[in-house]
Amino acid sequence: MPSIAFIFAHRPTDKWNTPLAVVEEFKSRGWDTSIYSLFDSNDNYVDDNVYRLLETKPNVIMHMDWGRHLSPVLSKLRNTEAFCVMEAGDDPQNFERNVIKAPWFDLILTPDAQSTQEYINRGFNAEWWTHFADIKTYQPLTVSEKYIAVTSRGRGSSQILDTLADYYPEDIINKNGWEGIEHTEFLNSGKMVIQHSRWGEITRRIFEGMACGKMVITDRLHKDTLLEKLFIDGEDIVLYEDLQGCAEKIAYYNQHPEERDRIAINGYEKVMQNHTQIQRVDLIIEQWKKFQSR
């Protein structure tokens, strides 16, 4: 049985997060999984568990962090002879922090296309590992569509989404703080899911909204993000340019449920085929097998 050791900021009380979705997928395939948390009991970053990991011999080590963990102890991971993987989950905004750690890993996984190319340009083995939907959690539910549109971005982080929620408080809901199945239920409670990126990046909520069977409306990003390589405007997703455009598209698709459902179905199918934890773990295992054959 192959083994994989995960390094991330883990609390025993965590219900769901992206690293746990990957852990559970490996576990479902019969892998021996272990988690070496970066947190102490007070949620401070510490290296104690990483030093414990260095005494083991897993086949794969996967470090999943959002750029905060920069400890030099990571440079010792290859001493275990494991295939060392870094998931740079908060690229592009934390690229400059993540690239410091890149020399210590055999594979860099990043959700940002431009960061992928930059890692490659600097001589690192990198793959464009876009965000994904954990389909064990995010899925269509038979619940009442109480709202025209919902977003879990949260108040205070997007003027566009805040303005829409202020003008249409009964129809457009902007609320964050959801965990696991609660988030799924919230996304399912709207006829559509709206999103606005903070850094001009492809966001995880796009994939989660689609996995819930909802049409997703999000801001049009720069062509270099390759969002429109993943999803086609008007076919799998709906893109807007500004506040007025977003409001107009919400109103249009609220009045045209057949078109809304067609786009939602296309987005759902594309996510199921390409953007779940299944395909992401497939890639890691494929890369690990290449590493073994060197």
Secondary structure, DSSP 4 states (H G I P E B T S, - for coil): --EEEEEE---TT----HHHHHHHHHHHTT-EEEEEESB-TTS-B--HHHHHHTTS--SEEEEEESS----GGGGGGGGGT-EEEEEETTTTTTHHHHHHHGGG-SEEEES-HHHHHHHHHTT--EEE----B-TTT---------EEEEE-S-TTS-HHHHHHHHH-TTTEEE-----THHHHHHHHTEEEEE---SSS---HHHHHHHHTT-EEEEEPPPGGG-HHHHS-BTTTBEEESSHHHHHHHHHHHHH-HHHHHHHHHHHHHHHHHHSBHHHHHHHHHHHHHHHHT-
